[in-house]
Amino acid sequence: MSDRDSINTLSVSVNMTKLITIFGSTGNQGGSVVRAILAHPELSRSWRIRGITRDPSKPNAVELSQQGVQMVAADLSSKSSILQAIRGSDAVFGVTNYWEKGTLEFEVMQGKNLADAAKEAGISHLIWSSLPFVSKGRMCLLFLFPPVHLSEANLYSSNTRKTP
Ligand SMILES: NC(=O)c1ccc[n+]([C@@H]2O[C@H](COP(=O)([O-])OP(=O)(O)OC[C@H]3O[C@@H](n4cnc5c(N)ncnc54)[C@H](OP(=O)(O)O)[C@@H]3O)[C@@H](O)[C@H]2O)c1
């Protein structure tokens, strides 16, 4: 095989891989998705990973980039930064950060930013890490959970395909 053939083969295989952008890649939830894909024999070949962090220079972000993850800066509080970070993705895994301000409005705003940006960028598959709306049931003192659910409600209204 000539050098040109090798380059063409490489270029075809790179083009055939899909791109998943993972929010929370430096944390527990997003990090577990990154590790699961990297450790999977087929998924690691068919998917490239873009990891989102607010600070690509932090040690665990650098560690991820050394494992082949493309680390990109974005902030869930900024829709424009999300939009820029998710462009070209086939799938996006999303989390929100309730603890950043500790208010319902703030977490809903982050969820809405992500859902709106995904819709605007034409993302065909948004994977949303969420929880059931438990305050509708018997566990009504779990005050943290409604914001996640309300963010999720925004996804339902955004026409983005949802993975349960
Ligand atoms: N664990 C649960 O049961 C549960 C339930 C509901 C909601 N949540 C929420 O889900 C989030 C992820 O959970 P976890 O256990 O994986 O948390 P974690 O280990 O503390 O990790 C938080 C992750 O979120 C990223 N992040 C935080 N604020 C961000 C922002 N404004 N913009 C972009 N990325 C941001 C962090 O990235 P950098 O610091 O690198 O920027 C980090 O990767 C938490 O923030 C939590 O509030 C968790």
The ligand as a Tripos MOL2 file, in Angstrom:
@<TRIPOS>MOLECULE
LIG
   48    52     1     0     0
SMALL
NO_CHARGES

@<TRIPOS>ATOM
      1 N1        -25.0620   12.8680   41.3500 N.am      1 LIG1
      2 C1        -26.3810   13.0590   41.3210 C.2       1 LIG1
      3 O1        -27.1930   12.2420   41.7500 O.2       1 LIG1
      4 C2        -26.9260   14.2880   40.6990 C.ar      1 LIG1
      5 C3        -28.2750   14.4330   40.5790 C.ar      1 LIG1
      6 C4        -28.7800   15.5270   39.9310 C.ar      1 LIG1
      7 C5        -27.9270   16.4780   39.4590 C.ar      1 LIG1
      8 N2        -26.6110   16.3390   39.6080 N.ar      1 LIG1
      9 C6        -25.7570   17.3440   39.0660 C.3       1 LIG1
     10 O2        -25.0180   16.7640   38.0210 O.3       1 LIG1
     11 C7        -23.7220   17.3530   38.0000 C.3       1 LIG1
     12 C8        -22.7150   16.2680   37.7250 C.3       1 LIG1
     13 O3        -22.7030   15.3750   38.8270 O.3       1 LIG1
     14 P1        -21.3370   14.7270   39.2690 P.3       1 LIG1
     15 O4        -21.6260   13.8240   40.4030 O.co2     1 LIG1
     16 O5        -20.6720   14.1540   38.0480 O.co2     1 LIG1
     17 O6        -20.5710   16.0500   39.7630 O.3       1 LIG1
     18 P2        -19.0040   16.3140   39.9400 P.3       1 LIG1
     19 O7        -18.2370   15.0430   40.0620 O.co2     1 LIG1
     20 O8        -18.8810   17.3370   41.0040 O.co2     1 LIG1
     21 O9        -18.5760   16.9770   38.5420 O.3       1 LIG1
     22 C9        -19.1560   18.1610   38.1090 C.3       1 LIG1
     23 C10       -18.8570   18.2660   36.6260 C.3       1 LIG1
     24 O10       -19.6770   19.2770   36.0610 O.3       1 LIG1
     25 C11       -18.8270   20.2050   35.3790 C.3       1 LIG1
     26 N3        -19.4080   21.5320   35.5330 N.ar      1 LIG1
     27 C12       -19.8220   22.0900   36.6950 C.ar      1 LIG1
     28 N4        -20.3140   23.3270   36.4740 N.ar      1 LIG1
     29 C13       -20.1790   23.5380   35.1400 C.ar      1 LIG1
     30 C14       -20.4890   24.6250   34.3060 C.ar      1 LIG1
     31 N5        -21.0230   25.7760   34.7840 N.pl3     1 LIG1
     32 N6        -20.2480   24.5280   32.9860 N.ar      1 LIG1
     33 C15       -19.6800   23.3930   32.4770 C.ar      1 LIG1
     34 N7        -19.3660   22.3120   33.2270 N.ar      1 LIG1
     35 C16       -19.6070   22.3940   34.5390 C.ar      1 LIG1
     36 C17       -17.4820   20.0990   36.0380 C.3       1 LIG1
     37 O11       -16.5090   20.4860   35.0740 O.3       1 LIG1
     38 P3        -15.2720   21.4690   35.4050 P.3       1 LIG1
     39 O12       -15.2160   21.6810   36.8980 O.co2     1 LIG1
     40 O13       -14.0860   20.7330   34.8830 O.co2     1 LIG1
     41 O14       -15.5840   22.7020   34.6530 O.co2     1 LIG1
     42 C18       -17.4060   18.6160   36.3500 C.3       1 LIG1
     43 O15       -16.9810   17.8920   35.2220 O.3       1 LIG1
     44 C19       -23.4720   18.0100   39.3540 C.3       1 LIG1
     45 O16       -23.1470   19.3570   39.1570 O.3       1 LIG1
     46 C20       -24.7800   17.8750   40.1070 C.3       1 LIG1
     47 O17       -25.2420   19.1350   40.5810 O.3       1 LIG1
     48 C21       -26.0710   15.2600   40.2080 C.ar      1 LIG1
@<TRIPOS>BOND
     1     1     2 1
     2     2     3 2
     3     2     4 1
     4     4     5 ar
     5     4    48 ar
     6     5     6 ar
     7     6     7 ar
     8     7     8 ar
     9     8     9 1
    10     8    48 ar
    11     9    10 1
    12     9    46 1
    13    10    11 1
    14    11    12 1
    15    11    44 1
    16    12    13 1
    17    13    14 1
    18    14    15 2
    19    14    16 1
    20    14    17 1
    21    17    18 1
    22    18    19 2
    23    18    20 1
    24    18    21 1
    25    21    22 1
    26    22    23 1
    27    23    24 1
    28    23    42 1
    29    24    25 1
    30    25    26 1
    31    25    36 1
    32    26    27 ar
    33    26    35 ar
    34    27    28 ar
    35    28    29 ar
    36    29    30 ar
    37    29    35 ar
    38    30    31 1
    39    30    32 ar
    40    32    33 ar
    41    33    34 ar
    42    34    35 ar
    43    36    37 1
    44    36    42 1
    45    37    38 1
    46    38    39 2
    47    38    40 1
    48    38    41 1
    49    42    43 1
    50    44    45 1
    51    44    46 1
    52    46    47 1
@<TRIPOS>SUBSTRUCTURE
     1 LIG1         1 GROUP 0 **** ****
